[in-house]
Every structure is written in C-alpha cells, then in structure tokens.
Amino acid sequence: MKRNSPDEKTIHHRKPKSKGGDDTVGNLSTVKRKFHEAYHLLFADKSPEEVAKLLTDIWIDPAWELTATLKKPPLKNT
C-alpha cells in the first residue's frame, strides 16, 4: 500500500489532545486515513454531545435521536 493512500492506517485520539486527551492505548484508535480525515472534516474538535446533535439534526432518520452519555466509572471492589 502506498504511503498516504486512503486505506493507510492512522492513529486517532478519541478524546482530542486539545481537550485533555493523552497518548494512552485506551484513548487511541487505528483507522483508515480516509475515515480519519472525514471525521475531522465533519466534526473537528466537537464534543461527543455536539457530534450526536449534528448527526441527529442532519444525517439520520428524523424518527431517531442519537445521544452521547458519559460512561459511569466501574464500581471498585471494597
């Protein structure tokens, strides 16, 4: 595969570094370059709530609504 081809794999920060994200394995995803570039073109540094609203308002069946909910941390064994 050619370097910089649309199918080349790239690293995406799930929580942007500009919003406090880091380089830990849990914050990184490997995605095809074409999907990574499309994500940033569409969503830039929007929050999960902003992405869900944008998708709901423009892209999906109006009978549906996407939401973004913060995951609850796992309970610690005591």
N, C-alpha and C positions, 0 to 999 in steps of 0.2 A: 504494500500500500504506500502511495506517495505521501510524503510529509505534507501536512496541511490539507489533506484530502478531506472531504465532507464526512467520511467514515472513520477518520483517525480518532482515537480515544483521547479525551482531555479530562482534566480534573475540575470539578465544580464544587465550590464551597456552598453547602446547604444553607448555613447562616453566613451571610456575607461578612468578610473581614471588616468592612466599613461599618458593620453593625455589631461588632464584638465577636464575630466568629473566629475560629482558630484553624490550625492545620492538623488537628487530631483526626484519626481514622473515622470516627463517628460523624464528623462534620464534612467529610469528603465523599463525593460520588464520581465514578468514572462514567462518562457519557460520550457519545459520538459528537464530534466537533459541530456538525450541522444542528444537532439538538441544543447543544450548549449555546451556540450563537443565537439561535432562535429564541431561547429562553431569555437571554439578556436583552435582545432586541424588543421583545414583548413586555418583559417585566422589570428590567433594570434592577434596581435595588429595592423593589417594593416589598412590603411585609407580606407574610402569608395571608393575612386578612385582606390586604389590598389586591393580591393575586386572585383570591377566591371571589372577591366582589367584581373584579374586571371580567373574569371568566363567566360569572353569573349574568352580568349586565349585557355582555356582548356575544359570547360564544356558545352557550349551551341552551338547550330546550327551555323556554320560559316557564315551563311547569316545574322545573327543578331549581334548587338553590344550593350552591356549594358554600361550605363554611370551613373555616380553619379554627381548630381548637387546640390550645396548648395542652400537651400531654401532661398528665399528672405524674410526678416522680414516683417510682416504685416504693412501696412501704418497706421500711427497714425492719428486719427481724430483731426483736428485743428479748 
